[in-house]
Amino acid sequence: MIQDWFDQARSDFQARAERPALPRAGGRSLYALALVLALSGCGDGGLFSDHSGPPVVEKSSVKTPDDYVIGSGDSLSIFVYRNPDLSEGGVAVRPDGRISTPLIEDIVAAGKTPTQLAREIEQRLTKYIQDPNVTVIVRGFIGPSDRQVRVIGEATDPIAIPYRDHMTLLDVMIATHGLTKYASGNRAVIVRVDPDGHQQTIKVRLSSLIKDGDISQNIEMSPGDTLIVPQSWF
């Protein structure tokens, strides 16, 4: 019996010796952590990595509207805080681009933003009052010439229109009350000058837009555009 017990013990010992050694608890933990990281795709070479990277968020292509620039013919309100005698509710910008207010004679307003004009008025008023606080509000909009859209020819009301953000050809037609009965709307053109000074002529079919509802002709206008509507040949 004793011999049989020793033989069985020796057999069990040999069987255990032939088995691969199991790592200790600490080793198993590190191995499991490394396996999880590999499977989860951490890093560029992960097992399930599709190599596409994070989504690329492109910068917005929407143009931010420029600050309004005062032009000749605009109507302004000038408010001087705690000084009602120096405030003016209706100041017209003269054709020479200047305005006149109490204590200040002839200050150039055209070509400036309302904020810029307010700061300049404050600077001039420091000669008369302490720490002036001025606000300029534009009441009537025309804008500088390079920020207008002009319509000439056979429009019902040829006019220069203050440009506004995302103005379209249809907006211009609404402002000019459409075409005259002598207009050749489908031969109309838009004359546009790019920032480099190059002139571009764009053909538009106004009659198709207005009468047939061809929205493909409703292009977006740019500041300084001139719409020319020719007269019909017969």
C-alpha positions as CSV (number, residue, x, y, z in Angstrom):
1,M,0.0,0.0,0.0
2,I,2.8,2.4,0.9
3,Q,4.5,1.6,-2.4
4,D,1.3,2.3,-4.3
5,W,0.9,5.6,-2.5
6,F,4.5,6.7,-3.5
7,D,3.9,5.6,-7.1
8,Q,0.7,7.7,-7.3
9,A,2.4,10.7,-5.7
10,R,5.3,10.5,-8.2
11,S,2.9,10.3,-11.1
12,D,0.9,13.4,-9.9
13,F,4.1,15.3,-9.5
14,Q,5.3,14.5,-13.0
15,A,1.9,15.5,-14.4
16,R,2.1,18.9,-12.7
17,A,5.6,19.4,-13.9
18,E,4.6,18.9,-17.5
19,R,1.8,21.5,-17.3
20,P,2.7,25.2,-18.4
21,A,3.2,27.3,-15.4
22,L,0.4,29.7,-14.6
23,P,1.4,33.3,-13.9
24,R,0.9,34.7,-10.5
25,A,-2.0,36.9,-9.6
26,G,-0.1,40.1,-10.4
27,G,1.1,38.7,-13.8
28,R,-2.5,37.7,-14.7
29,S,-3.7,41.2,-13.9
30,L,-1.1,42.8,-16.2
31,Y,-1.7,40.4,-18.9
32,A,-5.5,40.9,-18.8
33,L,-5.1,44.7,-18.8
34,A,-2.8,44.5,-21.9
35,L,-5.3,42.3,-23.6
36,V,-8.2,44.7,-22.9
37,L,-6.2,47.6,-24.2
38,A,-5.3,45.7,-27.4
39,L,-8.9,44.6,-28.0
40,S,-10.4,48.0,-27.3
41,G,-8.2,49.6,-30.0
42,C,-6.4,52.1,-27.8
43,G,-3.7,53.7,-29.9
44,D,-3.4,53.6,-33.6
45,G,-2.8,49.8,-34.0
46,G,-5.7,48.4,-31.9
47,L,-7.3,45.2,-33.0
48,F,-10.6,46.7,-34.0
49,S,-9.2,50.0,-35.2
50,D,-10.6,51.1,-38.6
51,H,-7.9,53.6,-39.1
52,S,-10.5,56.3,-39.9
53,G,-9.6,58.5,-36.9
54,P,-12.0,60.9,-35.2
55,P,-14.5,62.8,-37.3
56,V,-13.0,65.9,-38.9
57,V,-15.1,69.0,-37.9
58,E,-14.6,71.5,-40.7
59,K,-14.7,75.2,-40.0
60,S,-18.0,76.8,-40.8
61,S,-18.2,78.2,-44.3
62,V,-21.0,80.6,-43.4
63,K,-19.7,84.0,-43.7
64,T,-20.1,86.2,-40.7
65,P,-21.9,89.4,-41.7
66,D,-19.7,92.6,-41.7
67,D,-20.4,95.4,-39.4
68,Y,-22.7,98.0,-41.0
69,V,-20.9,100.9,-42.5
70,I,-22.6,104.3,-42.5
71,G,-23.2,105.9,-45.9
72,S,-24.4,109.2,-47.3
73,G,-28.1,109.5,-47.0
74,D,-28.3,107.4,-43.8
75,S,-30.4,108.8,-40.9
76,L,-28.7,108.5,-37.5
77,S,-29.8,109.0,-33.9
78,I,-27.0,110.2,-31.5
79,F,-27.6,109.7,-27.8
80,V,-25.3,111.2,-25.2
81,Y,-25.9,109.7,-21.8
82,R,-27.2,112.1,-19.2
83,N,-26.9,115.0,-21.7
84,P,-30.2,115.3,-23.6
85,D,-29.2,118.7,-24.9
86,L,-26.4,117.1,-26.9
87,S,-28.5,114.2,-28.1
88,E,-30.1,114.3,-31.6
89,G,-32.9,112.0,-32.8
90,G,-32.6,112.6,-36.5
91,V,-29.2,113.4,-38.0
92,A,-28.9,113.0,-41.8
93,V,-25.6,112.1,-43.3
94,R,-25.0,114.7,-46.0
95,P,-23.9,113.9,-49.5
96,D,-20.3,114.8,-48.5
97,G,-20.5,112.1,-45.8
98,R,-20.5,114.4,-42.8
99,I,-22.9,115.2,-40.0
100,S,-23.3,118.1,-37.6
101,T,-24.3,117.8,-33.9
102,P,-24.4,120.2,-31.0
103,L,-20.9,121.3,-30.0
104,I,-19.4,119.4,-32.9
105,E,-19.3,120.9,-36.4
106,D,-18.8,118.6,-39.4
107,I,-17.6,115.2,-38.5
108,V,-17.1,112.5,-41.1
109,A,-19.6,109.7,-40.6
110,A,-19.6,107.9,-44.0
111,G,-17.3,104.9,-44.1
112,K,-17.4,104.3,-40.3
113,T,-19.4,101.9,-38.3
114,P,-21.8,103.3,-35.7
115,T,-19.4,102.2,-32.9
116,Q,-16.4,103.9,-34.5
117,L,-18.4,107.1,-35.0
118,A,-19.6,107.0,-31.4
119,R,-16.1,106.7,-30.1
120,E,-14.9,109.7,-32.2
121,I,-17.8,111.9,-31.0
122,E,-16.9,110.9,-27.4
123,Q,-13.3,112.0,-28.0
124,R,-14.4,115.4,-29.3
125,L,-16.9,115.9,-26.5
126,T,-14.3,115.5,-23.8
127,K,-13.4,119.2,-24.4
128,Y,-16.8,120.1,-23.0
129,I,-18.1,117.3,-20.7
130,Q,-16.4,114.7,-18.4
131,D,-16.4,111.1,-19.5
132,P,-19.1,111.3,-22.3
133,N,-20.9,108.1,-23.2
134,V,-22.3,108.2,-26.8
135,T,-24.4,105.7,-28.7
136,V,-25.1,106.0,-32.4
137,I,-28.1,104.2,-33.9
138,V,-28.8,104.0,-37.6
139,R,-32.4,104.7,-38.3
140,G,-32.5,104.9,-42.1
141,F,-30.3,102.6,-44.1
142,I,-28.7,103.4,-47.5
143,G,-25.1,102.5,-46.8
144,P,-21.9,103.3,-48.8
145,S,-22.0,102.9,-52.6
146,D,-19.9,99.8,-52.6
147,R,-22.5,98.1,-50.3
148,Q,-25.4,98.9,-52.5
149,V,-27.1,96.9,-55.3
150,R,-28.2,99.1,-58.2
151,V,-31.0,98.3,-60.7
152,I,-31.1,100.2,-64.0
153,G,-33.1,99.9,-67.2
154,E,-36.6,98.5,-67.5
155,A,-37.4,97.9,-63.8
156,T,-40.6,99.4,-62.5
157,D,-38.7,101.4,-60.0
158,P,-34.9,101.6,-60.8
159,I,-33.2,102.1,-57.5
160,A,-30.1,101.6,-55.4
161,I,-30.8,99.1,-52.6
162,P,-28.8,98.7,-49.4
163,Y,-27.2,95.3,-49.5
164,R,-28.1,92.9,-46.8
165,D,-26.7,89.5,-46.0
166,H,-27.9,86.7,-48.4
167,M,-29.9,89.1,-50.6
168,T,-31.1,87.3,-53.7
169,L,-32.2,88.4,-57.2
170,L,-35.8,87.9,-56.2
171,D,-35.4,90.2,-53.2
172,V,-34.1,92.9,-55.7
173,M,-37.1,92.4,-58.0
174,I,-39.5,92.7,-55.1
175,A,-37.8,96.0,-54.0
176,T,-38.1,97.4,-57.6
177,H,-41.7,96.2,-58.0
178,G,-40.9,94.0,-61.0
179,L,-40.4,94.8,-64.7
180,T,-42.0,97.2,-67.1
181,K,-44.0,95.9,-70.0
182,Y,-41.1,96.9,-72.3
183,A,-38.5,94.9,-70.4
184,S,-36.6,92.0,-72.0
185,G,-36.2,90.2,-68.7
186,N,-34.5,87.1,-70.1
187,R,-31.7,89.2,-71.5
188,A,-30.9,90.9,-68.1
189,V,-27.3,90.8,-66.8
190,I,-25.6,91.4,-63.5
191,V,-22.3,93.3,-63.6
192,R,-20.1,92.3,-60.7
193,V,-16.6,93.5,-59.8
194,D,-14.5,91.1,-57.8
195,P,-12.0,92.3,-55.1
196,D,-9.2,92.3,-57.6
197,G,-11.1,94.7,-59.8
198,H,-12.0,92.2,-62.5
199,Q,-15.5,92.7,-64.0
200,Q,-17.8,89.8,-64.4
201,T,-21.0,89.7,-66.4
202,I,-23.7,87.2,-65.3
203,K,-26.7,86.5,-67.5
204,V,-30.0,86.0,-65.7
205,R,-33.5,85.2,-67.0
206,L,-35.7,87.5,-65.0
207,S,-38.9,86.7,-66.9
208,S,-38.4,83.0,-66.2
209,L,-37.8,83.8,-62.5
210,I,-40.8,86.1,-62.1
211,K,-43.4,84.6,-64.5
212,D,-42.5,81.0,-64.6
213,G,-41.0,80.5,-61.1
214,D,-37.7,79.3,-62.3
215,I,-35.9,79.3,-58.9
216,S,-32.6,78.3,-60.5
217,Q,-32.3,81.9,-61.7
218,N,-32.7,83.3,-58.1
219,I,-28.9,83.7,-57.6
220,E,-27.4,85.4,-54.5
221,M,-26.4,89.0,-55.0
222,S,-23.1,90.6,-53.8
223,P,-22.4,94.1,-52.5
224,G,-21.8,96.5,-55.4
225,D,-23.7,94.5,-58.0
226,T,-25.5,96.3,-60.8
227,L,-28.5,94.7,-62.4
228,I,-29.2,95.8,-66.0
229,V,-32.6,95.1,-67.5
230,P,-32.6,95.9,-71.3
231,Q,-35.6,97.0,-73.3
232,S,-37.3,94.6,-75.6
233,W,-36.4,94.9,-79.3
234,F,-40.1,95.0,-80.3
